[in-house]
Amino acid sequence: MVLKCLIRENAYYDSVTLMIITREVKKIEGVKEVIVGMGTELNKVLSGNLNLLTPELQKITPNDFFISLDSIDDNIAKKAFAFVDELLSKKKAESEDYQPSTFESALKYMPDANLVLISLPGKYAAREAKNALLSDKHVMLFSDNVTLEEEIELKKLAKQRGLLMMGPDCGTAIINHVVLAFANVIRKGPIGIVGASGTGIQEVTVMIDKLGSGISQAIGTGGRDLKAEVGGIMMIEGLKALQNDPLTEVIVLISKPPDKEVARKVLSVLKEGKKPSVVYFVGGDPEVIREYGSIPGLSLEDTAHKAAATAKGIPIEDFTGFTVIGIDKIIKGETKKLKETQRYIRGLYTGGTLCDEAMIILSDLIGDIYSNIPL
């Protein structure tokens, strides 16, 4: 085992770039394990779990880029580091000839743009988002590591100026059919979404597309928007925008487990509108949603089916995905593969909402569940 790490202080790369680099480096023969990322506490924990944490990595900050890898010898490590430099140089070369280096220069370059997508270290992201809002631009803030206090300040400022402040940590949006960040390419249609869950928006929009309907807008808010401290500021502003949007006929709200009082506040605003709505608050009470005149989603998939049915004007039914006979067949087939000593269900999820949903469904059946993102 040869453990090597490369650190570049104050060198920021977005998560999409980091994922591509990780995937490509893993293909190099002789590389046993690798992690590529920014120096966040989470990435340090992941490095430790992979036995890739070095004393040097323990000292880095979220503004620092790093690679840590286990390879069969020094030459493989050198080859991997050189390959990373090649990938980063290639990405830069493939970009447009001119890339503004500051918000001010970008504003001069595209004065008519009305939306700014920001991907910077959290240390600087809030400042640039505020500059964009003060310039009357909608903001999609991809960056995380922005404090809760900064988020509240930015969203209050956006509300005052009649702007969208999507994020921080907003990775998915579709605005006027333009796909931003991690969103999927979805057919145009009458369903508008506001979501405090990027993977939730992705799952529901893809299902809606598969069901033959489409999306008008998908507004991300960032995962903390429905916490008590933030108060659902952007969820409410987003749904008001959809209520006034001529392209939107059906409204869908999606959120990770929300604060109960904030959920009621959001639902009361939704009730004031005239458009039909489907609401999926993970772990929320369907009866409360019905009480406010909306259709409750029981899962992400169920939410997509109900939204598509509402848009098409066909009867709305709960969607479970399987018949009882079908479930029994799956159970019998899977249990035959298990040994008597296998007792535990383990899951690895690419999104917090997907994990939350699975835990809520399973907890009624098996009791307490251990997770790194407990409910």
Stockholm file with secondary structure:
# STOCKHOLM 1.0

chainA/1-375         MVLKCLIRENAYYDSVTLMIITREVKKIEGVKEVIVGMGTELNKVLSGNLNLLTPELQKITPNDFFISLDSIDDNIAKKAFAFVDELLSKKKAESEDYQPSTFESALKYMPDANLVLISLPGKYAAREAKNALLSDKHVMLFSDNVTLEEEIELKKLAKQRGLLMMGPDCGTAIINHVVLAFANVIRKGPIGIVGASGTGIQEVTVMIDKLGSGISQAIGTGGRDLKAEVGGIMMIEGLKALQNDPLTEVIVLISKPPDKEVARKVLSVLKEGKKPSVVYFVGGDPEVIREYGSIPGLSLEDTAHKAAATAKGIPIEDFTGFTVIGIDKIIKGETKKLKETQRYIRGLYTGGTLCDEAMIILSDLIGDIYSNIPL
#=GR chainA/1-375 SS CEEEEEEETTCCCCHHHHHHHHHHHHTSTTEEEEEEEECCHHHHHHHHHTTCCCHHHHTCCTTCEEEEEEESSHHHHHHHHHHHHHHHHHHHHHSCSCCCSSHHHHHHHCTTCCEEEECCCHHHHHHHHHHHHHTTCEEEECCCCCCHHHHHHHHHHHHHTTCCEECSSCCEEEETTEEEETCCCCCEEEEEEEEECHHHHHHHHHHHHHTTCCEEEEEECCTTTTSTTTTTHHHHHHHHHHHTCTTCSEEEEEESSCCHHHHHHHHHHHHHSSSCEEEEETTCCHHHHHHTTCEECSSHHHHHHHHHHHHHTCCCCCCCSSCHHHHHHHHHHHHTTCCTTCCCCCCCCSSHHHHHHHHHHHHHHHCCCCCSSCC
#=GC SS_cons         CEEEEEEETTCCCCHHHHHHHHHHHHTSTTEEEEEEEECCHHHHHHHHHTTCCCHHHHTCCTTCEEEEEEESSHHHHHHHHHHHHHHHHHHHHHSCSCCCSSHHHHHHHCTTCCEEEECCCHHHHHHHHHHHHHTTCEEEECCCCCCHHHHHHHHHHHHHTTCCEECSSCCEEEETTEEEETCCCCCEEEEEEEEECHHHHHHHHHHHHHTTCCEEEEEECCTTTTSTTTTTHHHHHHHHHHHTCTTCSEEEEEESSCCHHHHHHHHHHHHHSSSCEEEEETTCCHHHHHHTTCEECSSHHHHHHHHHHHHHTCCCCCCCSSCHHHHHHHHHHHHTTCCTTCCCCCCCCSSHHHHHHHHHHHHHHHCCCCCSSCC
//
